Amino acid sequence: MQKRFQPYFLFGFIGLVVTAFLWWTNNPPPMAEFHGLEQAAVNSAPAPWERETSDRAASAAVGAASTALQYPLILSAKRSALTDDQSNESRVSHAVRNLLAALKERKITPDNFLRSGFQVTNPFLRIDREARVQLYVHLSRIGYEQLTSLRQLGFEIELENTELQIIQGWVTFDRIRDIAALSFVRNVAPPSYGISRRGSETTEGDAILRADLLRHPSD
């Protein structure tokens, strides 16, 4: 007797194949997951122009933060420099400051001084043909280092008074503020010139030579 074909075996096989396909679709192998993640990264990556804009924004933010942090230091440095300039300027006498202002206003330099025909109207100021001004420089101390520093700035020393700590000499007017900026300089002023009505007894450098005290010991 011939056996009849049982179709339920075929149905079972087809069901097994369908089940395996559905499982594979819902659970891809690791390589498929990798490709999926790679594609997602490519799709989510910004365009070149978007990256450039983002980089510029980040750089601007960093720059703004850096400026904000540095601003107090910059402001402090400017205030310190301004204070130093004011302190140095206060060491220069009013008469000398007026002379420097007049020369600056006329745009006169040591190089064109002689051609300019500039005349000093203040009788307590003297300036020679080499654009050098005669000055008293009052120091906090007098020593080799201080005298060397003055000479390096072109100051030609005429007289020294270690007791009064005063140096008399000549220097071109463009170096006067440089001399006033030296840490050991207390004041820069014209010498105590003699007054002609007093006669021949009064000389240049009157105070630095202490001649005024010898003539008037009771003053």
Contacts in CASP RR format, 6 or more apart in sequence:
PFRMAT RR
TARGET T0000
AUTHOR 0000-0000-0000
METHOD contacts of the structure
MODEL  1
MQKRFQPYFLFGFIGLVVTAFLWWTNNPPPMAEFHGLEQAAVNSAPAPWE
RETSDRAASAAVGAASTALQYPLILSAKRSALTDDQSNESRVSHAVRNLL
AALKERKITPDNFLRSGFQVTNPFLRIDREARVQLYVHLSRIGYEQLTSL
RQLGFEIELENTELQIIQGWVTFDRIRDIAALSFVRNVAPPSYGISRRGS
ETTEGDAILRADLLRHPSD
46 54 0 8 1.000
84 181 0 8 1.000
88 177 0 8 1.000
88 180 0 8 1.000
88 181 0 8 1.000
89 97 0 8 1.000
89 177 0 8 1.000
89 180 0 8 1.000
91 180 0 8 1.000
91 185 0 8 1.000
91 186 0 8 1.000
91 187 0 8 1.000
91 188 0 8 1.000
92 100 0 8 1.000
92 176 0 8 1.000
92 177 0 8 1.000
92 180 0 8 1.000
92 187 0 8 1.000
92 188 0 8 1.000
92 189 0 8 1.000
93 187 0 8 1.000
93 188 0 8 1.000
93 189 0 8 1.000
93 190 0 8 1.000
95 122 0 8 1.000
95 124 0 8 1.000
95 125 0 8 1.000
95 189 0 8 1.000
95 190 0 8 1.000
96 125 0 8 1.000
96 133 0 8 1.000
96 135 0 8 1.000
96 176 0 8 1.000
96 188 0 8 1.000
96 189 0 8 1.000
96 190 0 8 1.000
98 122 0 8 1.000
99 120 0 8 1.000
99 122 0 8 1.000
99 125 0 8 1.000
99 127 0 8 1.000
99 133 0 8 1.000
99 173 0 8 1.000
100 173 0 8 1.000
100 176 0 8 1.000
100 177 0 8 1.000
102 118 0 8 1.000
103 113 0 8 1.000
103 118 0 8 1.000
103 173 0 8 1.000
106 116 0 8 1.000
106 118 0 8 1.000
108 116 0 8 1.000
108 118 0 8 1.000
109 131 0 8 1.000
109 174 0 8 1.000
110 130 0 8 1.000
110 131 0 8 1.000
110 172 0 8 1.000
110 173 0 8 1.000
110 174 0 8 1.000
113 131 0 8 1.000
114 129 0 8 1.000
114 131 0 8 1.000
118 127 0 8 1.000
120 126 0 8 1.000
120 127 0 8 1.000
122 190 0 8 1.000
123 193 0 8 1.000
124 190 0 8 1.000
124 193 0 8 1.000
125 133 0 8 1.000
125 190 0 8 1.000
126 133 0 8 1.000
126 134 0 8 1.000
126 190 0 8 1.000
126 193 0 8 1.000
127 133 0 8 1.000
127 134 0 8 1.000
127 173 0 8 1.000
128 134 0 8 1.000
128 170 0 8 1.000
130 172 0 8 1.000
131 172 0 8 1.000
131 173 0 8 1.000
131 174 0 8 1.000
132 156 0 8 1.000
132 170 0 8 1.000
132 171 0 8 1.000
132 172 0 8 1.000
132 173 0 8 1.000
133 170 0 8 1.000
133 171 0 8 1.000
133 172 0 8 1.000
133 173 0 8 1.000
133 176 0 8 1.000
133 190 0 8 1.000
134 168 0 8 1.000
134 169 0 8 1.000
134 170 0 8 1.000
134 190 0 8 1.000
134 191 0 8 1.000
135 168 0 8 1.000
135 169 0 8 1.000
135 170 0 8 1.000
135 171 0 8 1.000
135 176 0 8 1.000
135 188 0 8 1.000
135 189 0 8 1.000
135 190 0 8 1.000
135 191 0 8 1.000
136 166 0 8 1.000
136 167 0 8 1.000
136 168 0 8 1.000
136 187 0 8 1.000
136 188 0 8 1.000
136 189 0 8 1.000
136 190 0 8 1.000
136 191 0 8 1.000
136 192 0 8 1.000
136 207 0 8 1.000
136 208 0 8 1.000
137 150 0 8 1.000
137 155 0 8 1.000
137 166 0 8 1.000
137 167 0 8 1.000
137 168 0 8 1.000
137 169 0 8 1.000
137 179 0 8 1.000
137 185 0 8 1.000
137 187 0 8 1.000
137 188 0 8 1.000
138 165 0 8 1.000
138 166 0 8 1.000
138 185 0 8 1.000
138 186 0 8 1.000
138 187 0 8 1.000
138 188 0 8 1.000
138 189 0 8 1.000
139 146 0 8 1.000
139 165 0 8 1.000
139 166 0 8 1.000
139 167 0 8 1.000
139 184 0 8 1.000
139 185 0 8 1.000
139 186 0 8 1.000
140 165 0 8 1.000
140 184 0 8 1.000
140 185 0 8 1.000
140 186 0 8 1.000
141 165 0 8 1.000
141 184 0 8 1.000
142 160 0 8 1.000
142 162 0 8 1.000
142 165 0 8 1.000
142 167 0 8 1.000
146 182 0 8 1.000
146 184 0 8 1.000
147 157 0 8 1.000
147 160 0 8 1.000
147 167 0 8 1.000
149 182 0 8 1.000
149 184 0 8 1.000
150 157 0 8 1.000
150 167 0 8 1.000
150 179 0 8 1.000
150 182 0 8 1.000
151 157 0 8 1.000
153 171 0 8 1.000
153 175 0 8 1.000
153 178 0 8 1.000
153 179 0 8 1.000
154 171 0 8 1.000
154 172 0 8 1.000
154 175 0 8 1.000
155 167 0 8 1.000
155 169 0 8 1.000
155 170 0 8 1.000
155 171 0 8 1.000
155 175 0 8 1.000
155 179 0 8 1.000
156 169 0 8 1.000
156 170 0 8 1.000
156 171 0 8 1.000
157 167 0 8 1.000
157 168 0 8 1.000
157 169 0 8 1.000
158 168 0 8 1.000
158 169 0 8 1.000
158 170 0 8 1.000
159 167 0 8 1.000
159 168 0 8 1.000
159 169 0 8 1.000
159 205 0 8 1.000
159 208 0 8 1.000
159 209 0 8 1.000
160 166 0 8 1.000
160 167 0 8 1.000
160 168 0 8 1.000
161 167 0 8 1.000
161 208 0 8 1.000
161 209 0 8 1.000
161 210 0 8 1.000
164 207 0 8 1.000
164 208 0 8 1.000
164 210 0 8 1.000
166 207 0 8 1.000
166 208 0 8 1.000
168 191 0 8 1.000
168 205 0 8 1.000
168 208 0 8 1.000
171 179 0 8 1.000
176 188 0 8 1.000
179 185 0 8 1.000
179 188 0 8 1.000
180 188 0 8 1.000
191 204 0 8 1.000
191 205 0 8 1.000
191 206 0 8 1.000
191 207 0 8 1.000
191 208 0 8 1.000
192 205 0 8 1.000
192 206 0 8 1.000
192 207 0 8 1.000
192 208 0 8 1.000
192 212 0 8 1.000
193 204 0 8 1.000
193 205 0 8 1.000
193 206 0 8 1.000
194 202 0 8 1.000
194 203 0 8 1.000
194 204 0 8 1.000
194 205 0 8 1.000
194 206 0 8 1.000
195 202 0 8 1.000
196 202 0 8 1.000
201 211 0 8 1.000
201 215 0 8 1.000
202 211 0 8 1.000
203 209 0 8 1.000
203 211 0 8 1.000
205 211 0 8 1.000
206 212 0 8 1.000
212 219 0 8 1.000
213 219 0 8 1.000
END
